[in-house]
């Protein structure tokens, strides 16, 4: 059997690359699929270039420092592209086929296509120009080959102008599973169909398998630290714990720390695994904190005018029983002792149960016994 995976093509995000890798590994090793390829269909995500560095106009702007362009190139453009390059190295671990036009005969080459995981069905992440809506609902293959695994919509309500498209597209799927309860509720409201909620692919691989690919950053010298991964200033809760214990705070989003900001995917896993505490608003940073048994806090930073996408983390926290791990408006209801000493005793059993559920769903969708 040959399976193609459609997800968001993105070398800008650790979680995206990790979930893509995990689903592929799971299909190979647990479902025993002979060939699995991730279809890279999105040309724009192969480069973060916002300027043409070979343009003579750019160099004139550089010489006169038009709108402080020298600072932009040095502190943003260069660092962002190096970060993306380092994350992109991990894509080499994923069997990938490049098909920027999604050929008409692509459906003939594969027995099934699986769309997911990640926010593939979040319309805020779709480009009309790049035909994302149709690609991420697998419109280029027959209906009987369309499967969704842990697809995420990640917004509370479908825009009015896309309701009919969602209804038609969901009804055309052979099998649907969602990553969040809120997403499953939306599907039920749209097409009247109950669909299972399954775990993100990263949870389908064991702690030991992830540890095999982690990588120690060259700059790291063994000191104890708190790892933060969110935009904005740190909370006083985190700063006080660091100060009391004489720990450093490493922020993965700190562009002033070049080595940290440009961390590779394998280093991302290592940094979470060896942190004393992780504070984040990232879904996948929460996942890996749980898998690695690293104490963590979820930073709730809902911004005005930005769609609330916390449902993915809420579902994860409910699954593992960590609903009290939130920092809201800079405050946490837990003591320092409770923050730093988490009970991970049930994680493995919950993970094994969810792996069994996901295996059953995938085998049924693929018509396997």
C-alpha positions, 0 to 999 in steps of 0.5 A: 500500500502507498499513502500520501500525506497532505499537511501544512508545508512549513519549515518555520515551525517545530511542531509542524515538522515533528507531527509530519515526521511522527505520522509518517513513522507511525504509518511505517512502523506500526501500521506497516505501510510499505511506502509513505510520502509527504507531498510538498505542494507549497512553493512559498514555504520553501523560502522565507525570502521577503526581499530579493537579495540580488536586486540592485534596488535593494543594494541602493536601499542598503547603501543609503540605509532606506527605512533602516533596512540594514537593521532589518536584514541583520536582525530579522531577515538573516536570523529568520532564514537561518532558523528556517534553514536549521528547521528545514534540515529536519525535513530531510528525515521525512520522505517528501515528494515535491509537487507544486502543481498537484498533478491530476494523476497524483491520485492514481499513484497512491492508494489513500491520502491522509490530510493532517495533522496540524491546522490544515482546516483553519481557513485563516491559514489558507491562500486562495492563490495557492488553492489551499482549501481544495488541496487540504480537503483532498479534492484532487483525489477520488472521495474514497481515498480521502482520510483525515487524521487529527485534523485541526480547525482551531477556530471557534466558528467557521466564517459564514462565507465558507460554511457551504464549502466546509459542508460539501467538503466534509461530506466528501471525506471517506473518514474524519478524525479531529485533534480537538473536541471543539473541532469535532463539535464543529463537524457535528454541527456542520454535517450532523456526523459524530467524528472521533477525537484522536491525538496529535501524531507526536503522541503516537511515538514513545518518549524513548523514540523521541530521545533517540533523535534529540541533539545537544546544542553546541552552546549548552554547557550543562547549566539548569534553566527554564525554557520559555517559548512564547511571544512577549515578556516573561511572567513574574511567576517564571522570573521568581522561580528562576531567581529563587533557584538561580536558574537561567531563562532561555526563550526560544523566541529571543532573536537577540540570542542567535544560537537559541533562536536558530535551534534545530528541531532535534535541539528543540526536543533536547531543550524541553527534555532537559529543562527544569520547567517549560512555560509556553503557549505552543501546543507542541511544546506542551506535548513534548513536556508531557512526553518527556515528563518535564514540568510545564505551564501554559501561558494564556495570552489571548490577544484582542482581534486574534482568533482564540485557538486555545481549544487544541491545548485545552483538549490536550490538558483535559486528556492528561488531567493538567487543567490547572497548569495555566498562567492567565494574565501573568498569574498562576494558582499553583505554588512553586512546589506544585509547579515544579513537581508534576505527577506524570505517573499516568502519562504512559498508560494514557498514551498507550490507550490513545495509540490503540485508539488511533491505530484502530481508526487508521486501520479501519479507514484504510480497510485493514484488518 
